């Protein structure tokens, strides 16, 4: 339940940043958008985010056409890492086997640049 709420809140914050923060909008325009998602390995909790310079859409589940997926071992590890979404936290999670990156790591770098402006 906490993870679902956290992911919904993340979608709200992304939409708000697009409206209010010019640097966020500029960075997104340079990227020409980014489609990504977060889920647990068993897909009990999953949410996707489609970000373009014109808007952010979000929904439950993980479509197959995403650029990047972050798969967490369980809900507790997801919450622990997402509370402090630093590059080091993700690297430590990958080494420990708590996080699996599906997609291009360059997209992960793009995402981290965007999340700085939240």
DSSP file (Angstrom, degrees, kcal/mol; ACC not computed):
  #  RESIDUE AA STRUCTURE BP1 BP2  ACC     N-H-->O    O-->H-N    N-H-->O    O-->H-N    TCO  KAPPA ALPHA  PHI   PSI    X-CA   Y-CA   Z-CA
    1    1 A X     >        0   0    0      0, 0.0     4,-2.1     0, 0.0     5,-0.2   0.000 360.0 360.0 360.0 -43.8    0.0    0.0    0.0
    2    2 A X  H  >  +     0   0    0      1,-0.2     4,-2.4     2,-0.2     5,-0.1   0.901 360.0  49.3 -63.6 -40.4    2.8    2.5    0.9
    3    3 A X  H  > S+     0   0    0      2,-0.2     4,-2.6     1,-0.2     5,-0.2   0.917 109.3  51.5 -66.8 -42.3    4.6    1.8   -2.4
    4    4 A X  H  > S+     0   0    0      1,-0.2     4,-2.1     2,-0.2    -1,-0.2   0.918 112.6  46.2 -59.1 -44.1    1.5    2.3   -4.4
    5    5 A X  H  X S+     0   0    0     -4,-2.1     4,-2.6     2,-0.2    -1,-0.2   0.899 111.3  52.1 -65.7 -41.4    0.8    5.6   -2.8
    6    6 A X  H  X S+     0   0    0     -4,-2.4     4,-2.0     1,-0.2    -2,-0.2   0.907 110.7  47.6 -61.6 -42.9    4.4    6.7   -3.2
    7    7 A X  H  X S+     0   0    0     -4,-2.6     4,-1.6     2,-0.2    -1,-0.2   0.870 111.8  49.9 -69.2 -36.4    4.3    5.9   -6.9
    8    8 A X  H  X S+     0   0    0     -4,-2.1     4,-1.8    -5,-0.2    -2,-0.2   0.922 110.7  50.3 -64.4 -43.1    1.1    7.7   -7.3
    9    9 A X  H  X S+     0   0    0     -4,-2.6     4,-2.5     1,-0.2    -2,-0.2   0.859 105.3  57.1 -63.1 -36.5    2.6   10.7   -5.5
   10   10 A X  H  X S+     0   0    0     -4,-2.0     4,-2.3     2,-0.2    -1,-0.2   0.907 105.3  50.9 -60.5 -42.0    5.6   10.6   -7.8
   11   11 A X  H  X S+     0   0    0     -4,-1.6     4,-2.1     2,-0.2    -2,-0.2   0.904 109.6  50.5 -61.2 -41.9    3.3   11.0  -10.8
   12   12 A X  H  X S+     0   0    0     -4,-1.8     4,-2.2     1,-0.2    -2,-0.2   0.921 110.9  48.7 -60.9 -45.1    1.6   14.0   -9.1
   13   13 A X  H  X S+     0   0    0     -4,-2.5     4,-2.5     1,-0.2    -2,-0.2   0.864 109.5  52.4 -65.9 -36.2    5.1   15.6   -8.5
   14   14 A X  H  X S+     0   0    0     -4,-2.3     4,-1.9     2,-0.2    -1,-0.2   0.917 110.8  47.2 -65.3 -43.0    6.2   15.0  -12.1
   15   15 A X  H  X S+     0   0    0     -4,-2.1     4,-1.5     1,-0.2    -2,-0.2   0.899 113.4  48.9 -64.5 -40.4    3.0   16.7  -13.4
   16   16 A X  H  X S+     0   0    0     -4,-2.2     4,-2.5     1,-0.2     5,-0.3   0.901 109.1  51.8 -66.0 -41.9    3.5   19.6  -11.0
   17   17 A X  H  X S+     0   0    0     -4,-2.5     4,-2.6     1,-0.2     8,-0.3   0.879 106.4  54.8 -63.7 -37.5    7.2   20.0  -11.9
   18   18 A X  H  < S+     0   0    0     -4,-1.9    -1,-0.2     1,-0.2    -2,-0.2   0.890 114.4  40.8 -62.6 -38.9    6.3   20.2  -15.6
   19   19 A X  H  < S+     0   0    0     -4,-1.5    -2,-0.2    -5,-0.1    -1,-0.2   0.876 128.2  27.6 -74.8 -38.5    3.8   23.0  -14.9
   20   20 A X  H  < S+     0   0    0     -4,-2.5     2,-0.7     1,-0.1    -3,-0.2   0.679 106.2  67.5-104.5 -20.4    5.9   25.0  -12.4
   21   21 A X     X  -     0   0    0     -4,-2.6     4,-1.9    -5,-0.3     3,-0.3  -0.876  50.8-169.3-116.2 108.1    9.6   24.4  -13.1
   22   22 A X  H  > S+     0   0    0     -2,-0.7     4,-2.8     1,-0.2     5,-0.2   0.847  89.2  56.8 -61.7 -35.3   11.1   25.7  -16.4
   23   23 A X  H  > S+     0   0    0      2,-0.2     4,-2.4     1,-0.2    -1,-0.2   0.890 106.4  50.4 -64.8 -38.1   14.4   23.8  -15.9
   24   24 A X  H  > S+     0   0    0     -3,-0.3     4,-2.1    -7,-0.2    -1,-0.2   0.935 112.2  47.3 -61.7 -47.3   12.4   20.5  -15.7
   25   25 A X  H  X S+     0   0    0     -4,-1.9     4,-2.2    -8,-0.3    -2,-0.2   0.909 111.4  50.8 -60.9 -44.4   10.6   21.4  -18.9
   26   26 A X  H  X S+     0   0    0     -4,-2.8     4,-2.1     1,-0.2    -2,-0.2   0.931 110.7  48.3 -59.9 -47.1   13.8   22.4  -20.7
   27   27 A X  H  X S+     0   0    0     -4,-2.4     4,-1.5     1,-0.2    -1,-0.2   0.895 111.7  49.9 -61.8 -40.5   15.5   19.1  -19.8
   28   28 A X  H  X>S+     0   0    0     -4,-2.1     5,-1.6     1,-0.2     4,-1.1   0.864 108.3  53.1 -67.4 -36.6   12.5   17.1  -20.9
   29   29 A X  H  <5S+     0   0    0     -4,-2.2     3,-0.3     1,-0.2    -1,-0.2   0.890 106.7  52.4 -65.5 -38.9   12.4   19.0  -24.2
   30   30 A X  H  <5S+     0   0    0     -4,-2.1    -1,-0.2     1,-0.2    -2,-0.2   0.854 112.4  46.1 -63.3 -34.2   16.1   18.2  -24.8
   31   31 A X  H  <5S-     0   0    0     -4,-1.5    -1,-0.2    -5,-0.2    -2,-0.2   0.666 101.9-133.9 -81.5 -17.5   15.3   14.5  -24.2
   32   32 A X  T  <5 -     0   0    0     -4,-1.1    -3,-0.2    -3,-0.3    -4,-0.1   0.807  67.0 -52.3  62.5  30.9   12.2   14.5  -26.4
   33   33 A X      < -     0   0    0     -5,-1.6     2,-0.3     1,-0.1    19,-0.2  -0.060  55.1-128.2  96.1 164.0   10.4   12.6  -23.7
   34   34 A X  E     -A   51   0A   0     17,-2.4    17,-2.7     2,-0.1     2,-0.5  -0.945   6.8-158.5-154.6 130.3   11.0    9.5  -21.6
   35   35 A X  E     +A   50   0A   0     -2,-0.3    32,-2.0    15,-0.2    33,-1.3  -0.958  32.4 148.6-111.8 121.1    8.7    6.5  -21.0
   36   36 A X  E     -Ab  49  68A   0     13,-2.6    13,-3.6    -2,-0.5     2,-0.3  -0.934  24.0-159.4-148.7 167.9    9.6    4.6  -17.8
   37   37 A X  E     -Ab  48  69A   0     31,-1.7    33,-2.5    -2,-0.3     2,-0.4  -0.977  11.0-143.8-150.8 161.5    8.1    2.5  -15.1
   38   38 A X  E     +Ab  47  70A   0      9,-2.7     9,-2.5    -2,-0.3     2,-0.3  -0.990  31.4 152.1-128.2 136.6    8.7    1.1  -11.6
   39   39 A X  E     -Ab  46  71A   0     31,-2.5    33,-2.9    -2,-0.4     7,-0.2  -0.986  42.8-109.7-155.5 162.1    7.6   -2.3  -10.4
   40   40 A X  E >   - b   0  72A   0      5,-1.9     3,-1.8    -2,-0.3    33,-0.2  -0.608  43.6-107.5 -86.3 160.6    8.3   -5.1   -8.0
   41   41 A X  T 3  S+     0   0    0     31,-2.3    32,-0.1     1,-0.3    33,-0.1   0.844 122.2  49.8 -59.4 -35.1    9.7   -8.3   -9.5
   42   42 A X  T 3  S-     0   0    0     31,-0.3    -1,-0.3     1,-0.0    31,-0.1   0.446 108.7-127.2 -84.8   1.8    6.4  -10.1   -8.9
   43   43 A X    <   +     0   0    0     -3,-1.8     3,-0.2     2,-0.2    -2,-0.1   0.685  69.9 131.5  60.6  22.7    4.5   -7.2  -10.6
   44   44 A X  S    S+     0   0    0      1,-0.3     2,-0.5    17,-0.0    -1,-0.1   0.900  79.3  30.4 -65.5 -40.0    2.1   -6.8   -7.6
   45   45 A X  S    S+     0   0    0     15,-0.0    -5,-1.9     2,-0.0     2,-0.3  -0.985  80.4 152.9-121.4 122.5    2.9   -3.1   -7.6
   46   46 A X  E     +A   39   0A   0     -2,-0.5    15,-2.2    -7,-0.2     2,-0.3  -0.988  11.8 171.9-151.2 139.6    3.6   -1.5  -11.0
   47   47 A X  E     -AC  38  60A   0     -9,-2.5    -9,-2.7    -2,-0.3     2,-0.3  -0.993  13.7-153.5-148.5 142.4    3.2    2.0  -12.4
   48   48 A X  E     -AC  37  59A   0     11,-2.4    11,-1.5    -2,-0.3     2,-0.4  -0.835   1.1-156.4-117.8 157.6    4.4    3.7  -15.6
   49   49 A X  E     -AC  36  58A   0    -13,-3.6   -13,-2.6    -2,-0.3     2,-0.6  -0.994   2.0-166.4-134.4 124.2    5.1    7.3  -16.5
   50   50 A X  E     -AC  35  57A   0      7,-3.2     7,-2.5    -2,-0.4     2,-0.5  -0.946  16.5-172.1-112.0 111.3    5.1    8.7  -20.0
   51   51 A X  E     +AC  34  56A   0    -17,-2.7   -17,-2.4    -2,-0.6     2,-0.3  -0.911  14.4 157.1-113.7 125.6    6.7   12.1  -20.0
   52   52 A X  E >   - C   0  55A   0      3,-2.5     3,-0.9    -2,-0.5   -23,-0.1  -0.882  56.4-102.5-131.1 165.4    6.8   14.5  -23.0
   53   53 A X  T 3  S+     0   0    0     -2,-0.3   -24,-0.1   -25,-0.2     3,-0.1   0.730 122.6  53.4 -61.6 -18.8    7.2   18.3  -23.0
   54   54 A X  T 3  S-     0   0    0      1,-0.3     2,-0.3   -29,-0.0    -1,-0.2   0.684 123.7 -35.5 -89.6 -19.4    3.5   18.6  -23.5
   55   55 A X  E <   -C   52   0A   0     -3,-0.9    -3,-2.5     2,-0.0     2,-0.5  -0.960  48.1-109.8 173.7 168.3    2.4   16.5  -20.5
   56   56 A X  E     -C   51   0A   0     -2,-0.3     2,-0.4    -5,-0.2    -5,-0.2  -0.983  27.3-172.4-120.3 126.6    2.9   13.6  -18.1
   57   57 A X  E     -C   50   0A   0     -7,-2.5    -7,-3.2    -2,-0.5     2,-0.3  -0.923   6.3-179.3-116.9 148.1    0.6   10.6  -18.1
   58   58 A X  E     +C   49   0A   0     -2,-0.4     2,-0.3    -9,-0.2    -9,-0.2  -0.972   6.6 157.7-143.6 154.5    0.7    7.8  -15.6
   59   59 A X  E     -C   48   0A   0    -11,-1.5   -11,-2.4    -2,-0.3     2,-0.1  -0.984  41.6 -76.9-167.1 171.2   -1.1    4.6  -15.0
   60   60 A X  E    S+C   47   0A   0     -2,-0.3   -13,-0.3   -13,-0.2     2,-0.1  -0.445  87.0  25.5 -77.4 152.0   -1.1    1.2  -13.3
   61   61 A X  S    S-     0   0    0    -15,-2.2     2,-0.4   -23,-0.1   -23,-0.2  -0.229  84.9 -84.8  91.9 179.3    0.9   -1.7  -14.8
   62   62 A X        -     0   0    0    -16,-0.1    -1,-0.1   -25,-0.1   -25,-0.1  -0.914  33.8-150.4-130.2 104.1    3.9   -1.9  -17.1
   63   63 A X    >   -     0   0    0     -2,-0.4     3,-0.7     1,-0.1    -2,-0.0  -0.311  23.0-121.7 -65.6 159.8    3.4   -1.6  -20.9
   64   64 A X  T 3  S+     0   0    0      1,-0.2    -1,-0.1    -2,-0.0    -2,-0.0   0.622 101.7  67.7 -81.0 -12.2    5.9   -3.5  -23.0
   65   65 A X  T 3   +     0   0    0      3,-0.0    -1,-0.2     2,-0.0     2,-0.1   0.112  69.1 131.2 -98.2  23.1    7.1   -0.4  -24.9
   66   66 A X    <   -     0   0    0     -3,-0.7   -30,-0.2     1,-0.1     3,-0.1  -0.430  54.4-143.0 -75.6 148.9    8.8    1.5  -22.1
   67   67 A X  S    S+     0   0    0    -32,-2.0    37,-0.8     1,-0.2     2,-0.3   0.831  84.9  15.9 -74.6 -34.2   12.3    2.9  -22.5
   68   68 A X  E     -bD  36 103A   0    -33,-1.3   -31,-1.7    35,-0.2     2,-0.4  -1.000  60.7-170.3-147.0 137.8   13.3    2.0  -18.9
   69   69 A X  E     -bD  37 102A   0     33,-2.3    33,-2.7    -2,-0.3     2,-0.6  -0.997  10.0-156.3-128.8 136.7   12.0   -0.2  -16.1
   70   70 A X  E     -bD  38 101A   0    -33,-2.5   -31,-2.5    -2,-0.4     2,-0.6  -0.957  15.7-168.1-109.3 113.9   13.2   -0.2  -12.5
   71   71 A X  E     -bD  39 100A   0     29,-2.9    29,-2.8    -2,-0.6     2,-0.3  -0.906   2.9-160.4-107.5 123.1   12.4   -3.6  -11.0
   72   72 A X  E     -bD  40  99A   0    -33,-2.9   -31,-2.3    -2,-0.6    27,-0.2  -0.783  23.6-128.2-104.3 146.6   12.7   -3.9   -7.2
   73   73 A X  S    S-     0   0    0     25,-2.7     2,-0.3    -2,-0.3   -31,-0.3   0.906  86.1 -18.8 -57.6 -46.1   13.0   -7.2   -5.3
   74   74 A X  S  > S-     0   0    0     24,-0.3     4,-1.8   -34,-0.1     5,-0.1  -0.916  73.3 -91.6-153.3 177.4   10.2   -6.3   -2.9
   75   75 A X  H  > S+     0   0    0     -2,-0.3     4,-2.4     1,-0.2     5,-0.2   0.858 119.1  55.1 -67.2 -36.1    8.2   -3.3   -1.7
   76   76 A X  H  > S+     0   0    0      1,-0.2     4,-2.3     2,-0.2    -1,-0.2   0.925 109.3  45.7 -65.3 -44.6   10.4   -2.6    1.3
   77   77 A X  H  > S+     0   0    0      2,-0.2     4,-2.2     1,-0.2     5,-0.2   0.874 111.6  54.2 -67.0 -35.0   13.6   -2.4   -0.8
   78   78 A X  H  X S+     0   0    0     -4,-1.8     4,-2.8     2,-0.2    -2,-0.2   0.940 110.8  44.9 -62.6 -47.1   11.7   -0.1   -3.3
   79   79 A X  H  X S+     0   0    0     -4,-2.4     4,-1.6     1,-0.2    -2,-0.2   0.905 111.9  52.6 -63.9 -41.2   10.6    2.3   -0.6
   80   80 A X  H  X S+     0   0    0     -4,-2.3     4,-0.6    -5,-0.2    -1,-0.2   0.918 116.4  38.2 -61.6 -44.3   14.1    2.3    1.0
   81   81 A X  H >< S+     0   0    0     -4,-2.2     3,-0.6     1,-0.2     5,-0.2   0.877 114.1  53.6 -77.1 -38.2   15.8    3.2   -2.2
   82   82 A X  H >< S+     0   0    0     -4,-2.8     3,-0.6    -5,-0.2    -1,-0.2   0.731  98.2  64.7 -72.4 -20.5   13.2    5.6   -3.6
   83   83 A X  H 3< S+     0   0    0     -4,-1.6     2,-0.3     1,-0.3    -1,-0.2   0.840 118.2  26.1 -68.4 -30.9   13.2    7.6   -0.4
   84   84 A X  T << S-     0   0    0     -3,-0.6     2,-2.4    -4,-0.6    -1,-0.3  -0.699  78.7-175.7-128.7  78.6   16.9    8.6   -1.2
   85   85 A X    <   +     0   0    0     -3,-0.6     2,-0.2    -2,-0.3    -3,-0.1  -0.261  28.5 144.2 -79.9  58.0   17.0    8.3   -5.0
   86   86 A X     >  -     0   0    0     -2,-2.4     4,-1.9    -5,-0.2     5,-0.2  -0.503  63.5-114.0 -88.2 163.1   20.8    9.0   -5.4
   87   87 A X  H  > S+     0   0    0      1,-0.2     4,-2.3     2,-0.2     5,-0.2   0.884 118.2  53.2 -62.3 -37.9   23.0    7.3   -7.9
   88   88 A X  H  > S+     0   0    0      1,-0.2     4,-2.8     2,-0.2    -1,-0.2   0.883 105.3  53.7 -66.1 -38.3   24.9    5.6   -5.1
   89   89 A X  H  > S+     0   0    0      2,-0.2     4,-2.1     1,-0.2    -1,-0.2   0.904 110.9  46.2 -63.2 -41.0   21.7    4.2   -3.6
   90   90 A X  H  X S+     0   0    0     -4,-1.9     4,-2.2     2,-0.2    -2,-0.2   0.904 112.8  49.6 -68.2 -40.7   20.7    2.7   -7.0
   91   91 A X  H  X S+     0   0    0     -4,-2.3     4,-2.4     2,-0.2    -2,-0.2   0.929 111.8  48.1 -63.5 -44.3   24.2    1.3   -7.5
   92   92 A X  H  X S+     0   0    0     -4,-2.8     4,-2.2     1,-0.2     6,-0.2   0.896 111.7  51.2 -61.7 -39.8   24.2   -0.3   -4.0
   93   93 A X  H  X>S+     0   0    0     -4,-2.1     5,-2.4    -5,-0.2     6,-1.4   0.870 109.7  49.4 -64.9 -37.7   20.8   -1.7   -4.7
   94   94 A X  H  <5S+     0   0    0     -4,-2.2     3,-0.4     4,-0.2    -2,-0.2   0.904 111.4  48.6 -68.3 -41.3   22.0   -3.3   -8.0
   95   95 A X  H  <5S+     0   0    0     -4,-2.4    -2,-0.2     1,-0.2    -1,-0.2   0.903 113.3  47.4 -64.9 -40.3   25.0   -4.8   -6.3
   96   96 A X  H  <5S-     0   0    0     -4,-2.2    -1,-0.2    -5,-0.2    -2,-0.2   0.601 115.4-116.0 -77.4 -10.9   22.9   -6.2   -3.5
   97   97 A X  T  <5S+     0   0    0     -4,-0.7    -3,-0.2    -3,-0.4    -4,-0.1   0.613  85.3 115.4  86.2  12.6   20.3   -7.6   -6.0
   98   98 A X  S   <S+     0   0    0     -5,-2.4   -25,-2.7    -6,-0.2     2,-0.4   0.719  74.2  42.5 -84.9 -22.3   17.5   -5.4   -4.7
   99   99 A X  E     -D   72   0A   0     -6,-1.4     2,-0.4   -27,-0.2   -27,-0.2  -0.975  61.9-169.7-128.7 138.2   17.2   -3.4   -8.0
  100  100 A X  E     -D   71   0A   0    -29,-2.8   -29,-2.9    -2,-0.4     2,-0.6  -0.997  14.4-146.1-126.7 130.8   17.2   -4.6  -11.6
  101  101 A X  E     -D   70   0A   0     -2,-0.4     2,-0.6   -31,-0.2   -31,-0.2  -0.847  10.5-168.1 -97.9 122.9   17.4   -2.2  -14.5
  102  102 A X  E     +D   69   0A   0    -33,-2.7   -33,-2.3    -2,-0.6     2,-0.3  -0.942  59.7  19.0-112.8 110.9   15.6   -3.2  -17.7
  103  103 A X  E    S-D   68   0A   0     -2,-0.6     2,-0.3   -35,-0.2   -35,-0.2  -0.871 107.2 -21.0 128.8-165.4   16.6   -0.9  -20.5
  104  104 A X    >>  -     0   0    0    -37,-0.8     4,-0.9    -2,-0.3     3,-0.8  -0.631  44.3-142.7 -85.2 133.8   19.4    1.4  -21.4
  105  105 A X  H 3> S+     0   0    0     -2,-0.3     4,-1.7     1,-0.2    -1,-0.1   0.751 101.1  66.4 -67.9 -21.9   21.5    2.8  -18.5
  106  106 A X  H 3> S+     0   0    0      1,-0.2     4,-2.0     2,-0.2    -1,-0.2   0.862  97.5  54.0 -64.4 -34.5   21.7    6.1  -20.5
  107  107 A X  H <> S+     0   0    0     -3,-0.8     4,-2.4     2,-0.2    -1,-0.2   0.833 103.9  55.6 -67.2 -31.2   18.0    6.4  -19.9
  108  108 A X  H  X S+     0   0    0     -4,-0.9     4,-2.4     2,-0.2    -2,-0.2   0.904 106.5  49.9 -66.0 -40.6   18.6    6.0  -16.2
  109  109 A X  H  X S+     0   0    0     -4,-1.7     4,-1.9     2,-0.2    -2,-0.2   0.901 110.3  50.6 -64.0 -40.3   21.1    8.9  -16.3
  110  110 A X  H  X S+     0   0    0     -4,-2.0     4,-2.1     2,-0.2    -2,-0.2   0.923 110.2  50.1 -61.3 -44.4   18.4   11.0  -18.1
  111  111 A X  H  X S+     0   0    0     -4,-2.4     4,-2.6     1,-0.2    -2,-0.2   0.915 108.9  50.9 -62.0 -43.6   15.9   10.1  -15.5
  112  112 A X  H  X S+     0   0    0     -4,-2.4     4,-0.9     1,-0.2    -1,-0.2   0.867 107.9  53.1 -64.9 -35.1   18.2   11.0  -12.6
  113  113 A X  H  < S+     0   0    0     -4,-1.9     3,-0.4     1,-0.2     4,-0.4   0.905 111.9  46.3 -63.8 -40.7   18.9   14.4  -14.2
  114  114 A X  H >< S+     0   0    0     -4,-2.1     3,-1.8     1,-0.2    -2,-0.2   0.916 106.1  57.4 -66.9 -42.9   15.1   15.1  -14.4
  115  115 A X  H >< S+     0   0    0     -4,-2.6     3,-1.2     1,-0.3    -1,-0.2   0.696  91.6  71.9 -66.7 -17.7   14.4   14.0  -10.9
  116  116 A X  T 3< S+     0   0    0     -4,-0.9    -1,-0.3    -3,-0.4    -2,-0.2   0.816  95.3  54.4 -61.5 -29.6   16.9   16.6   -9.6
  117  117 A X  T <         0   0    0     -3,-1.8    -1,-0.2    -4,-0.4   -93,-0.2   0.399 360.0 360.0 -90.9   3.0   14.4   19.3  -10.5
  118  118 A X    <         0   0    0     -3,-1.2    -1,-0.2    -4,-0.2    -2,-0.1   0.508 360.0 360.0 -69.9 360.0   11.5   17.8   -8.6
